[in-house]
């Protein structure tokens, strides 16, 4: 039983104290002919996750619905049937849930950091709902603050800032900053007053920030939390009407599925991203989705499937025009597809072409974080080809590039390289291992 952040956020929006809310529940209960004596301590227990007995949960929904001017369900107040598959969520209720997540994550509640990623049907449903009707006919909202173009510009600037911070410093260092911005600055906007047209731009800009929060959670190895952020970003993409942005979020889910070794789901997600974005898909996004499919097929040992996906990735990469790409696909920099395909070939044990791709990826300049990954991939290829001296040098070069970055994913790569280099009996390998050990000795 975890804290009920959804009810907490709704009470804050309603502007009620715990004692005032308890009194209203007692009044509503009395109107039905039953006497209850709830007080502020009872409300505190509900916010800690306790579900009141009898008709109280339904009364709470009625009271909040009347106060907030919109339908509030048991799921909305965090008192739905445990383990039940959630029903498709109306946009207003979804925004409340999203804001509850931002607030509770800002408070660094331990249940978020330790929650595992969901699997099976529950993991697929958000992608299915994004692909299929119904769409949101009108996303306008009436609140206390009017949202304008300057607000939208602020959100877009913030997304760019936090993305650059992530690339330079890693998700461990950046995540709290993004979540704090969502809770303190974005939540009041999505609860504000805006037309349908402004609302779609607002939800699109919010989705971009939510996706960055998910990336930071993924990079910090909080996989369940990352998945929730990605699912929320996908819901925002649907509400905004931006299919290409939704395809980008599906790419993030595809990458996470690869990390979690759910290769069939990675292939299916990539196919959904390409299919649903349709002719609005950007060449950079198509490149990444096909390349991730190639990696998934390779790790399943499907050589023909991997080669077909590699060919599609290279064909898409040849058509990329950076000036025509949306801001989120800026990570698909020159050399990324070569690095991805080198990793697919590593899984297939095809070392010669893997070396060519990895060398080309490193030769093309990327942002520092991307360059660390590329150097690590080249090091793995060197070790696969038994070129130990060169591998040790490349590992140290990658380590030097990673100075100042706090990233569990980069840490994982160095742990893997350390294990591989530790099996080699050369002075260069021992030196590289010592350097890696010194770096890993400092906790994140």
Secondary structure, DSSP 8 states (H G I E B T S, - for coil): ----HHHHHHHHHHT--HHHHHHHHHHHHHHTT------HHHHHHHHTT----TTHHHHHHHHHHHHHTS---TTTTT-S-TT-------HHHHHHHHHHHHHHHHTT-HHHHH-----THHHHHHHHHHHSS---S---B--SSB--HHHHHHHHHHHHHHHHHHHHH-HHHHHHHHHHHIIIIIHHHHTSBB-HHHHHHHHHHHHHHHHHHHHHHHHTT-HHHHHHHHHHHHHHHHHHT-HHHHHHHHHHHHHHHHHTT-HHHHHHHHHHHHHHHGGG--HHHHHHHHHHHHHHHHHTT-HHHHHHHHHHHHHHHTT--GGGS-GGGGG--TTHHHHHHHHHHHHHT-HHHHHHHHHHHHHS---HHHHHHHHHHHHHHHHHTT-HHHHHHHHHHHHHHTTT---HHHHHHHHHHHHHHHT--SHHHHHHHHHHHHHHTS--
